[in-house]
């Protein structure tokens, strides 16, 4: 079984201030991506596909892809603003990307089997990759020629983390807040601008633009998803609906959690929440880097990773 890791790496890191996908975090210049691909290979992934922007393709190929080409099959696809469903065009003046759903959609012609999705700048931990790879090995996965209908409900998965373990001390974050029943995802809603307030409570902004309190122990999606190939068909339907309702807006985005939530609420898919003991950490803001560097060093000292990594 070819198992693909799809890495969303098209963002320049607007809040971070640089191309953080290439920023060294390990003691020998390793990036977060180095550790992600290393963990994926150990878990049994056989291919990695990077979603990038064409304008930094040369730098990305030289700085990132070249490090992995002798270890795993590597491909890149481009996320472009004008890659839209037939009948739709880019609104004049729009420069903002269309969101994570659109980023996954960029790989629809490249991936043919089961795949996991991660953010390029998030550290998910070795156990997370083991969990999601084992999940796929335990499932019957349809071939690329299969179509999904009402009698063949697909089973997806996601790795969940507690919200309190994913906050930044240096600014707000966006998270998919999950509800579950017997470890099966029942709903997921995108909440943006999540931050701890002076009174200790955690608040964010829901999809209606209204402030909402979020519990610290809430399970959140960190965009570590597992899908079968048929998800691309569902995603196309979701993105068409998005373009019909929000396609003329200058800053609207289509999020993966929203797409999955709609599939679950309409009984078109099931999604298992996978438990993991891994630690998540990310580099949303420049001041987060020191924390990531320190955490990686602790993992090296405990024997989780060799040094140098390659």
Sine and cosine of phi, psi and omega as CSV:
sin_phi,cos_phi,sin_psi,cos_psi,sin_omega,cos_omega
0.00,0.00,0.83,-0.56,0.11,-0.99
-0.99,0.17,0.85,-0.52,0.01,-1.00
-0.91,-0.41,0.86,-0.50,-0.14,-0.99
-0.96,-0.27,0.66,-0.75,0.17,-0.99
-0.98,-0.20,0.89,-0.46,0.03,-1.00
-0.99,-0.16,0.89,-0.46,-0.10,-0.99
-0.95,-0.31,0.87,-0.49,0.01,-1.00
-1.00,0.10,0.97,-0.24,-0.13,-0.99
-0.77,-0.64,0.40,0.91,-0.07,-1.00
-0.99,0.13,-0.30,0.95,-0.05,-1.00
-0.97,0.24,0.58,-0.81,0.06,-1.00
-1.00,0.04,-0.07,1.00,-0.02,-1.00
0.97,0.24,0.91,0.41,-0.11,-0.99
-0.88,0.47,-0.63,0.78,0.00,-1.00
-0.99,0.17,-0.44,0.90,-0.02,-1.00
-0.98,0.20,-0.58,0.82,0.10,-1.00
0.98,-0.17,0.01,1.00,0.02,-1.00
-0.34,-0.94,0.01,-1.00,0.03,-1.00
-0.98,0.18,0.99,0.11,-0.16,-0.99
-0.93,0.36,-0.29,0.96,0.05,-1.00
-0.87,0.49,-0.39,0.92,-0.03,-1.00
-0.96,-0.29,0.12,0.99,-0.07,-1.00
-0.98,0.17,0.83,-0.56,-0.01,-1.00
-0.89,0.46,0.70,-0.72,0.03,-1.00
-0.81,-0.59,-0.46,0.89,-0.01,-1.00
-1.00,0.03,0.20,-0.98,-0.09,-1.00
-0.93,0.38,-0.31,0.95,0.03,-1.00
-0.90,-0.45,0.53,0.85,0.06,-1.00
0.99,0.10,0.18,0.98,0.01,-1.00
-0.93,0.37,0.63,-0.78,0.08,-1.00
-1.00,-0.10,0.19,-0.98,0.10,-0.99
-0.84,0.54,-0.62,0.79,0.03,-1.00
-0.87,0.49,-0.61,0.79,0.04,-1.00
-0.84,0.54,-0.72,0.70,-0.02,-1.00
-0.93,0.36,-0.59,0.80,0.01,-1.00
-0.89,0.46,-0.76,0.65,-0.02,-1.00
-0.92,0.38,-0.62,0.79,0.05,-1.00
-0.85,0.52,-0.73,0.68,0.01,-1.00
-0.91,0.42,-0.62,0.78,0.00,-1.00
-0.91,0.42,-0.68,0.73,0.01,-1.00
-0.89,0.46,-0.69,0.72,0.02,-1.00
-0.88,0.48,-0.51,0.86,-0.03,-1.00
-0.99,0.13,-0.20,0.98,0.05,-1.00
0.93,-0.36,0.13,0.99,0.09,-1.00
-0.93,0.37,0.61,-0.80,-0.09,-1.00
-0.92,-0.40,-0.10,0.99,-0.05,-1.00
-0.45,-0.89,0.57,-0.82,0.11,-0.99
-0.80,-0.61,0.74,-0.68,0.05,-1.00
-0.87,-0.50,0.84,-0.54,0.02,-1.00
-0.99,-0.14,0.76,-0.64,0.16,-0.99
-1.00,-0.07,0.91,-0.42,-0.08,-1.00
-0.74,-0.68,0.09,-1.00,0.13,-0.99
-1.00,-0.09,0.61,-0.79,-0.09,-1.00
-0.90,0.43,-0.47,0.88,-0.08,-1.00
-0.95,0.32,-0.31,0.95,0.11,-0.99
-0.87,-0.49,0.44,0.90,-0.04,-1.00
-0.88,0.47,-0.69,0.73,-0.05,-1.00
-0.90,0.44,-0.72,0.69,0.01,-1.00
-0.91,0.43,-0.62,0.79,-0.02,-1.00
-0.93,0.37,-0.68,0.74,0.01,-1.00
-0.89,0.46,-0.67,0.74,-0.02,-1.00
-0.96,0.29,-0.64,0.77,-0.11,-0.99
-1.00,0.05,-0.39,0.92,-0.09,-1.00
-0.83,-0.55,-0.88,0.47,-0.13,-0.99
-0.85,0.52,-0.62,0.79,-0.05,-1.00
-0.88,0.48,-0.42,0.91,-0.03,-1.00
-0.97,0.25,-0.34,0.94,-0.11,-0.99
-0.94,-0.34,-0.18,0.98,-0.20,-0.98
-0.91,0.42,-0.38,0.92,0.05,-1.00
-1.00,-0.08,0.11,0.99,-0.04,-1.00
-0.88,-0.48,-0.45,0.89,-0.06,-1.00
-0.34,-0.94,0.45,-0.89,0.05,-1.00
-0.91,0.40,0.76,-0.65,-0.11,-0.99
-0.82,-0.57,0.72,-0.69,0.11,-0.99
-0.66,-0.75,0.39,-0.92,0.10,-0.99
-0.81,-0.59,0.60,-0.80,0.16,-0.99
-0.79,-0.61,0.43,-0.90,-0.07,-1.00
-0.97,-0.25,0.72,-0.69,0.16,-0.99
-1.00,-0.08,0.90,-0.43,-0.02,-1.00
-0.86,-0.51,0.58,-0.82,-0.06,-1.00
-0.88,0.48,-0.52,0.86,-0.07,-1.00
-1.00,-0.05,0.17,0.99,0.10,-1.00
-0.99,0.12,1.00,0.06,-0.13,-0.99
-0.80,-0.60,0.35,-0.94,0.05,-1.00
-0.86,0.51,0.42,-0.91,-0.01,-1.00
-0.84,0.54,0.70,-0.71,0.00,-1.00
0.99,-0.11,-0.09,1.00,-0.01,-1.00
-0.87,-0.49,0.52,-0.85,0.01,-1.00
-0.72,-0.70,0.32,-0.95,-0.02,-1.00
-0.94,0.35,0.83,-0.56,0.04,-1.00
-0.87,0.50,0.66,-0.75,0.00,-1.00
-0.87,0.50,0.80,-0.61,0.03,-1.00
1.00,-0.09,-0.16,0.99,-0.01,-1.00
-0.97,0.24,0.79,-0.62,0.05,-1.00
-0.82,-0.57,-0.21,0.98,-0.05,-1.00
-0.99,0.17,0.68,-0.73,0.07,-1.00
-0.86,0.51,0.33,-0.94,-0.11,-0.99
-1.00,0.06,0.00,1.00,0.06,-1.00
0.95,-0.30,0.03,-1.00,-0.12,-0.99
-0.93,0.36,-0.54,0.84,0.07,-1.00
-0.88,0.47,-0.67,0.74,0.02,-1.00
-0.91,0.41,-0.56,0.83,0.02,-1.00
-0.91,0.42,-0.71,0.70,0.06,-1.00
-0.88,0.48,-0.66,0.75,-0.03,-1.00
-0.84,0.55,-0.46,0.89,-0.02,-1.00
-0.89,0.46,-0.35,0.94,-0.05,-1.00
-0.99,-0.16,0.18,0.98,-0.12,-0.99
-0.89,0.46,-0.47,0.88,-0.02,-1.00
-1.00,-0.07,-0.08,1.00,-0.11,-0.99
-0.96,-0.27,-0.63,0.78,-0.05,-1.00
-1.00,-0.03,0.73,-0.68,-0.05,-1.00
-0.87,-0.49,-0.11,0.99,-0.05,-1.00
-0.70,-0.71,-0.34,-0.94,0.02,-1.00
-0.91,0.41,0.52,-0.85,-0.03,-1.00
-0.47,-0.88,0.46,-0.89,0.12,-0.99
-0.95,-0.31,0.50,-0.87,-0.02,-1.00
-0.88,-0.47,0.74,-0.68,0.10,-1.00
-0.68,-0.73,0.32,-0.95,0.20,-0.98
-0.99,0.11,0.60,-0.80,-0.05,-1.00
-0.92,0.40,-0.46,0.89,-0.14,-0.99
-0.97,-0.25,0.23,0.97,0.01,-1.00
-0.94,-0.35,0.66,-0.75,0.06,-1.00
-0.99,-0.15,0.90,-0.44,-0.13,-0.99
-0.98,-0.21,-0.36,0.93,0.01,-1.00
1.00,-0.07,0.56,-0.83,-0.12,-0.99
-0.87,0.50,-0.65,0.76,-0.06,-1.00
-0.89,0.45,-0.51,0.86,0.00,-1.00
-0.88,0.47,-0.67,0.75,0.01,-1.00
-0.94,0.35,-0.62,0.79,0.06,-1.00
-0.88,0.47,-0.67,0.74,-0.02,-1.00
-0.89,0.45,-0.71,0.70,-0.08,-1.00
-0.96,0.27,-0.55,0.84,0.07,-1.00
-0.92,0.38,-0.67,0.74,0.03,-1.00
-0.90,0.43,-0.60,0.80,0.04,-1.00
-0.86,0.51,-0.73,0.68,-0.01,-1.00
-0.91,0.42,-0.61,0.79,0.01,-1.00
-0.91,0.41,-0.44,0.90,-0.03,-1.00
-1.00,0.03,-0.11,0.99,-0.05,-1.00
-0.96,-0.28,0.47,-0.88,0.19,-0.98
-1.00,0.09,0.90,-0.44,-0.06,-1.00
-0.98,-0.22,0.76,-0.65,-0.01,-1.00
-0.93,0.37,0.45,-0.89,0.07,-1.00
-0.97,0.26,0.14,-0.99,-0.04,-1.00
-0.91,0.41,-0.35,0.94,-0.03,-1.00
-1.00,0.09,-0.22,0.98,-0.06,-1.00
-0.95,0.30,0.54,-0.84,0.15,-0.99
-0.91,-0.41,0.50,-0.87,-0.04,-1.00
-0.98,-0.19,0.81,-0.58,0.04,-1.00
-0.80,-0.60,-0.14,-0.99,-0.12,-0.99
-0.91,0.41,-0.38,0.92,-0.03,-1.00
-1.00,-0.03,-0.04,1.00,-0.04,-1.00
-0.71,-0.71,0.96,0.29,-0.06,-1.00
-0.96,0.28,0.83,-0.56,-0.03,-1.00
-0.96,0.29,0.44,-0.90,0.03,-1.00
-0.91,-0.41,0.89,-0.45,0.05,-1.00
-0.95,-0.31,-0.02,-1.00,0.03,-1.00
-0.45,-0.89,0.26,-0.97,0.09,-1.00
-0.51,-0.86,0.49,-0.87,0.10,-0.99
-1.00,-0.06,0.82,-0.58,-0.06,-1.00
-0.95,-0.30,0.54,-0.84,0.02,-1.00
-0.75,-0.66,0.42,-0.91,0.10,-1.00
-0.97,0.26,0.69,-0.72,-0.07,-1.00
-0.81,0.59,-0.69,0.73,-0.07,-1.00
-0.85,0.53,-0.45,0.89,-0.02,-1.00
-1.00,0.04,0.06,1.00,-0.06,-1.00
-0.83,-0.56,0.12,0.99,0.01,-1.00
-0.99,0.16,0.39,-0.92,0.10,-1.00
-0.96,-0.30,0.62,-0.79,0.07,-1.00
-0.98,0.18,-0.06,1.00,-0.18,-0.98
-0.87,-0.49,0.20,0.98,0.03,-1.00
0.36,-0.93,0.03,-1.00,-0.04,-1.00
-0.99,0.15,0.30,-0.96,-0.02,-1.00
-0.69,-0.73,0.28,-0.96,0.09,-1.00
-0.94,-0.33,0.69,-0.72,-0.02,-1.00
-0.61,-0.80,0.49,-0.87,0.16,-0.99
-1.00,-0.04,0.92,-0.39,-0.05,-1.00
-1.00,0.07,0.81,-0.59,-0.17,-0.99
-0.95,-0.32,0.57,-0.82,0.21,-0.98
-0.88,-0.47,0.59,-0.81,-0.06,-1.00
-0.62,-0.78,0.32,-0.95,0.11,-0.99
-0.67,-0.75,0.88,-0.48,-0.04,-1.00
0.81,0.59,0.67,0.74,0.05,-1.00
0.92,0.38,0.23,0.97,0.13,-0.99
-0.97,-0.26,0.74,-0.67,-0.02,-1.00
-0.91,0.42,0.79,-0.61,0.05,-1.00
-0.96,-0.28,-0.44,0.90,0.08,-1.00
-0.27,-0.96,0.43,-0.91,0.08,-1.00
-0.57,-0.82,0.78,-0.63,-0.03,-1.00
-0.81,-0.59,0.71,-0.71,-0.01,-1.00
-0.98,0.20,0.83,-0.56,0.07,-1.00
-0.86,-0.51,0.79,-0.61,-0.06,-1.00
-0.95,-0.32,0.23,-0.97,0.08,-1.00
0.82,0.57,0.68,0.73,0.00,-1.00
-0.99,0.16,0.77,-0.63,0.00,-1.00
-0.39,-0.92,0.45,-0.89,0.08,-1.00
-0.98,0.18,0.74,-0.68,-0.01,-1.00
-1.00,0.03,0.13,-0.99,-0.03,-1.00
-0.88,0.47,-0.47,0.88,0.01,-1.00
-0.99,0.12,0.06,1.00,0.04,-1.00
1.00,-0.06,-0.26,0.97,0.02,-1.00
-0.97,0.23,0.40,-0.92,0.00,-1.00
-0.94,-0.34,0.83,-0.56,-0.02,-1.00
-0.79,-0.62,0.42,-0.91,0.06,-1.00
-0.52,-0.86,-0.25,-0.97,0.00,-1.00
-0.83,-0.56,0.81,-0.59,-0.03,-1.00
-0.99,0.14,-0.02,-1.00,-0.09,-1.00
-0.93,0.38,-0.29,0.96,0.07,-1.00
-1.00,0.03,0.02,1.00,0.00,-1.00
0.99,0.13,0.24,0.97,-0.03,-1.00
-0.98,-0.20,0.59,-0.81,0.05,-1.00
-0.92,0.40,0.59,-0.81,0.00,-1.00
-0.53,-0.85,0.60,-0.80,0.06,-1.00
-0.99,0.11,0.61,-0.79,-0.01,-1.00
-0.82,-0.58,0.71,-0.70,0.00,-1.00
-0.97,0.24,0.62,-0.79,-0.05,-1.00
-0.89,0.46,-0.54,0.84,-0.05,-1.00
-1.00,-0.01,0.16,0.99,0.05,-1.00
-0.88,0.47,0.62,-0.79,0.09,-1.00
-0.99,0.16,0.75,-0.66,-0.05,-1.00
-0.83,-0.56,0.48,-0.88,0.13,-0.99
-1.00,0.05,0.77,-0.64,0.09,-1.00
-0.96,-0.30,0.46,0.89,-0.02,-1.00
0.88,0.48,0.64,0.77,0.20,-0.98
-0.92,-0.38,1.00,-0.06,-0.12,-0.99
-0.91,-0.42,0.41,-0.91,0.13,-0.99
-0.83,-0.56,0.83,-0.56,-0.06,-1.00
-0.76,-0.65,0.41,-0.91,0.24,-0.97
-1.00,-0.03,0.18,-0.98,-0.08,-1.00
-0.87,0.50,-0.52,0.85,-0.02,-1.00
-0.87,0.49,-0.27,0.96,0.03,-1.00
-0.86,0.50,-0.49,0.87,-0.01,-1.00
-0.89,0.45,-0.57,0.82,0.06,-1.00
-0.91,0.42,-0.70,0.71,0.04,-1.00
-0.90,0.44,-0.64,0.77,-0.03,-1.00
-0.90,0.43,-0.61,0.80,0.02,-1.00
-0.89,0.45,-0.68,0.74,0.05,-1.00
-0.89,0.46,-0.68,0.73,0.00,-1.00
-0.90,0.45,-0.68,0.73,-0.05,-1.00
-0.94,0.34,-0.53,0.85,0.10,-0.99
-0.88,0.47,-0.70,0.71,0.04,-1.00
-0.88,0.48,-0.66,0.75,0.02,-1.00
-0.88,0.47,-0.71,0.71,-0.02,-1.00
-0.91,0.42,-0.58,0.82,0.01,-1.00
-0.91,0.41,-0.61,0.79,-0.09,-1.00
-1.00,-0.09,-0.51,0.86,-0.11,-0.99
-0.75,-0.66,0.14,0.99,-0.12,-0.99
-0.92,0.38,-0.27,0.96,0.00,-1.00
-0.99,-0.15,0.01,1.00,0.01,-1.00
-0.99,0.15,0.48,-0.88,-0.09,-1.00
-0.99,0.13,-0.41,0.91,-0.11,-0.99
-0.78,-0.62,0.11,0.99,-0.02,-1.00
-0.92,0.39,0.54,-0.84,0.01,-1.00
-0.72,-0.70,0.55,-0.83,0.05,-1.00
-0.98,-0.22,0.89,-0.46,-0.12,-0.99
-0.98,-0.18,0.55,-0.84,0.07,-1.00
-0.85,0.53,-0.74,0.67,-0.01,-1.00
-0.84,0.55,-0.59,0.81,0.02,-1.00
-0.91,0.41,-0.66,0.75,0.03,-1.00
-0.89,0.46,-0.72,0.69,0.00,-1.00
-0.91,0.42,-0.66,0.75,0.00,-1.00
-0.86,0.51,-0.67,0.74,0.02,-1.00
-0.91,0.42,-0.62,0.78,0.03,-1.00
-0.90,0.44,-0.67,0.74,-0.01,-1.00
-0.93,0.38,-0.70,0.71,-0.07,-1.00
-0.93,0.38,-0.38,0.93,0.02,-1.00
-0.97,-0.25,0.24,0.97,0.04,-1.00
0.85,0.53,0.58,0.82,0.04,-1.00
-0.98,-0.18,-0.12,0.99,0.01,-1.00
-0.30,-0.95,0.40,-0.91,0.17,-0.98
-0.91,-0.41,0.44,-0.90,0.00,-1.00
-0.61,-0.79,0.86,-0.50,0.00,-1.00
-1.00,0.03,0.70,-0.71,0.12,-0.99
-1.00,-0.03,0.87,-0.50,-0.04,-1.00
-1.00,-0.05,0.76,-0.65,0.04,-1.00
-0.99,0.12,0.60,-0.80,0.03,-1.00
-0.58,-0.81,0.53,-0.85,0.10,-1.00
-1.00,-0.06,0.02,1.00,-0.03,-1.00
-0.92,0.38,0.45,-0.89,0.12,-0.99
-1.00,-0.08,0.70,-0.71,0.11,-0.99
-0.98,-0.20,0.65,-0.76,0.22,-0.98
-0.43,-0.90,0.48,-0.88,-0.07,-1.00
-0.63,-0.78,0.08,-1.00,-0.06,-1.00
-0.82,-0.57,0.94,0.35,0.02,-1.00
-0.94,0.33,-0.63,0.78,-0.05,-1.00
-0.84,-0.55,0.41,-0.91,-0.01,-1.00
-0.80,0.59,-0.62,0.79,-0.04,-1.00
-0.94,0.34,-0.24,0.97,0.06,-1.00
-0.95,0.32,-0.36,0.93,-0.12,-0.99
-0.85,0.52,-0.69,0.73,-0.04,-1.00
-0.86,0.51,-0.59,0.81,0.01,-1.00
-0.93,0.37,-0.68,0.73,0.01,-1.00
-0.89,0.45,-0.72,0.70,0.01,-1.00
-0.85,0.53,-0.71,0.71,-0.02,-1.00
-0.91,0.41,-0.64,0.77,-0.01,-1.00
-0.92,0.39,-0.64,0.77,0.04,-1.00
-0.90,0.44,-0.65,0.76,0.02,-1.00
-0.88,0.48,-0.64,0.77,0.03,-1.00
-0.89,0.46,-0.65,0.76,0.01,-1.00
-0.92,0.39,-0.60,0.80,0.06,-1.00
-0.91,0.42,-0.70,0.71,-0.01,-1.00
-0.91,0.42,-0.47,0.88,0.02,-1.00
-1.00,0.04,0.01,1.00,0.10,-1.00
1.00,0.00,0.14,0.99,0.00,-1.00
-0.95,0.32,-0.59,0.81,-0.02,-1.00
-0.78,-0.63,0.61,-0.80,0.15,-0.99
-0.97,0.23,0.28,-0.96,0.11,-0.99
-0.65,-0.76,0.82,-0.57,-0.02,1.00
-0.92,0.38,0.31,-0.95,-0.11,-0.99
-0.94,0.35,-0.62,0.78,-0.07,-1.00
-0.96,-0.28,0.00,0.00,0.00,0.00
